Amino acid sequence: MQLAYCFNQTLLQRDYFWPTSKYMTKAICFDFGNTRLKAAFFVKKELVEVRTLVDGSIQEIEHLLSEFQPEKTILSSVILHDKAIESVLAKHSKFHLLGPATQLNFTTPVGKPETIGADRLAMVAAAVDQFPNQHNLILSLGTCITYNFVNNEAAFLGGSISPGMQMRFKAMHEQTALLPLIAPSNDFTLIGYDTKTNLLSGVILGMAAEIDGIIGAYEEKYAKFNVLLTGGDICYFVPHLKKRIFADQNLIFKGLYAICEKNN
């Protein structure tokens, strides 16, 4: 299969003129991940901006609410966030906290569905919303790699989790005496010529081979399915993948918006 991908990123415009018409539904989708805290701004169904938050403090949240004045908000969090944030969001908008009680556009016929991470629920929701009645394999490249499969009957069957790029770099540094902790880069060759390029080649090409291999395993089981790739680290892997994929760094936010609409 040939490589095909599309980066679907919204241009950030801090001077964007937020519409004030009461007929313009506005929403903020908050994603509190292990590495970054982000907020995505929607006008109607259009994603108009994504911001990385400084610290996710009450003051920062209140400033965003005052600036954007959303009708609806949703929070997806995989960290121990300040619970007061939920009260602030509920006070100023129709607020929904993504969790076990959330109404979804898919079913979760897996053991202990309440343990499914909020980020995984959002990714699957986006896949079902954008590619209904189709098999979808959604991969997220962040702190960990998560593989998530939802079938053409909108049933999330589960998937797998493995260490992410930064985790692998840190593990080699912390569990050896001499290997350095390096920054990710695509400036390397298959055959590394020094310690840094050996590490880059091993981690990035190793992960790319893993991803292609997992996709191949699904191909043996399912004749046809979409492969959606998202997460903060996708730029390091798209050039090295051989399988056909659709890459979208904002997939989680699009899923959060779909969930927000269904629950508000």
N, C-alpha and C positions, 0 to 999 in steps of 0.2 A: 504494500500500500504506500502511496506517496504522501508526503507531508503536506498538510493544508491547514492553515491557521489564520485566525483573524483576531487582532487585538481590538477590543471594543472598549475604549476608554473615553470618558467624558472630559472635555477640556475644562480645566479649572479656571474660573473667572471670578476673582474676589470682588469685582465691581459689578457682578451680575445684578440686574434690576429685578428684584423679586416682584411678581405681579401681586396686586392687592385686591383684585376682584374677588368677591365672595364666591363666585362660580369657579374659581381656580382652586381646586383641592391641593393643598400642600402638605407634605409629610417629611419627617426626618427619620431615617433608619439608623440606629446606633449599633455598631458592631464592636464589642469589647473582646478582643482576642488576647492571646498570651503574649504576643509581641507588640501589637499596636492597638490603639483605640481610635476608631474612625466613625465619621458621620457622613451619611449620604443624603442629599437634598433632592426631593422630587417635586415637580410641579405637574399636576395631573399624573400621568404615568411616565413622564420624561425625567430621567436622571440628569440633573443639571450641574451638580458639583459633588465632589467627594473631598472631605478634609480629614487630615490626621490631627487628632486632638493632642493638646500639650500634656494634660494630666487627667482629663475627665473629671475635674473638680465640679462641685456644685456651681461655683461662680462661672466656670466655662460653659456649663450646660445652660445656665440661665441666660448667658450672653447670646448663645446660639438661638434660643427660643425667642428672645426679644428681637433679634435681627431678622429671623425668618418667619416667625409667627405661624407655625404649622397648625393645621387642624388635627393631624394625627401624628403619633410617634410610636415607635416600636424599639425595644431594646433586646439584642441578642448578646448574652454575656457568658463567657466560659471562665471568667475569673471571679474572685470575691470582690465585687464592686460595692461602693457605698450605697446602702439601701435607700438613703435619703434621696438619691437621684430619681428613684421610681416615684416618690411622692411629688417631686418637682415636676416631672414629666406629666403625671396625672393631673396636677393642678392646672397646667397650661395647655393641655391637649387631650384628645382621646388617646389614652396610652394603653399599650399592650406589652406585657413581658413575655417573651417567647419561652415556653416551658411545656411541661407534660400536659397541661390543660388546653394548650393551643389547638384551635381547629386548623387542620391542614388540608391541602388539596391532594393528599395521598394517604395511604394506610401504612401502618408500621407493624406487619405481622412477624415481628422478631421477638426474641426473648428480652424481657425487661426494656420495653420501649422508652421508659422514663429515663433511662441512662444515656440515650442518644444525645450527643452534643448539639447545642443550639446552632452552631455553625453548619453542621451536617444537615440538620433539618432545613435550614435556609437554602443550601445548595440544591437539595433534592426538590424543594418547592419551586425554585427557578427553572430547573430542568423540566418538571412536569408542566409548568406554565408556558414555557417556550416551545417544548417539543411534546405535546400531549399525544397519548396513545402510541408511544414509541418506547423501546428499550433505551435507557440512558445510563452510561457509566460516568460518574462525576468524580474528578480527581482534584484535590486541593493540596497545593504545595506551600506549606508554611512551617510552623514548628514541627509538625509531623506531616507525613503524606497520608491522606485518607482516601480510600477508594470506596465509592458509594454507588450501589446499583439499584435502580428503580425500573420495574418492568413496564410493559405496555398496558398493564391494567392499573397503573399508578400505585403499585405496591412496592414499598421500599424494603428490599430483601436483606440489606446489610452491606458488608464489604470487608475491608481490612484496614489496618493502620500500621505504618512503619516509621522509623526515625526520619526526620526531615534533614535538610542540608546543613543548617547551622548546628543541629544536634550531632551530626556525624563529624563535622569539623572539631567541635568542642570535645567529643569523646576521644578522638585520636590525640588531641593536645593534652587533655587531663589524665589520660590513662597510659601515657608514655612519658619518658624522661626528656626526650629531645625534640619531638615534633612540635612545631610552632602552631599557634592559633592564627589562621590566615583569614583574610577577607575574601568573599566570593568574587569570582571574575570569570569572564569567558575568554580571557587571554591565556590560553594553554593549548597544547597539542595532545594527540592521543598518547604519544610517548613523552612523558614528562622529562625535562632536562635538568631540573633541580628539585629541591624538596617541595617548594611551593607548587610547581606545576605538576609534580607527582600527586600531591594531595588534591589539587583541583581536578585532574584527570580521573583519579580514583573515585572521588565523591560524585562529581557531576555526571561523568559518563557512566559510572556505576549505577546511579539513580535513574538515568535515562534508559539504561538497559533493563533495569527492574521494571520501570513503567511500561516499556514496550512489551516486556515479558508477561506482565499481568494482563495487559490489553489482549495479548495473544491467547492467554488462557481463557479469557471471556469469549474470544472469537471461536474457540473450539466448542463452546457451550451454546452460544447464541449466534444465529446466522447474521443478524443485522442489528446494530445499535449505534447510538451517537456517543462520542467521547468528548466530554466537556472538561476543560482544564482551567483552574482558577488558583488564586493564592498569590501572596507577595513575591514568591520566588520563581514564578513561571518564566520570566525573561531569561533565566539561566539555562532553561531546559528545552524550550520550544525549538531552538536551532538544532538540537541533537536527537530529537525524537523522530522515529521512522514511521510511526503509525499516524493515521489521519485523525486530527483533533480539531476542536473548536476552542480557542483560548479566549477567556473573558475575565479580566481582573475584577470586574464589578458584579460577578455572578451572585455572590452572597447578598449584595444589596438588592438586586432585582428579586431575589427570592424573599427577602425580608419585606419588600414592598408588597409582593403578592400575598404574603401572610398577613400583613397589616390590613390590607383591603378586606380580607376574608373575616378578620376578627374585629374590625371596627365598622 
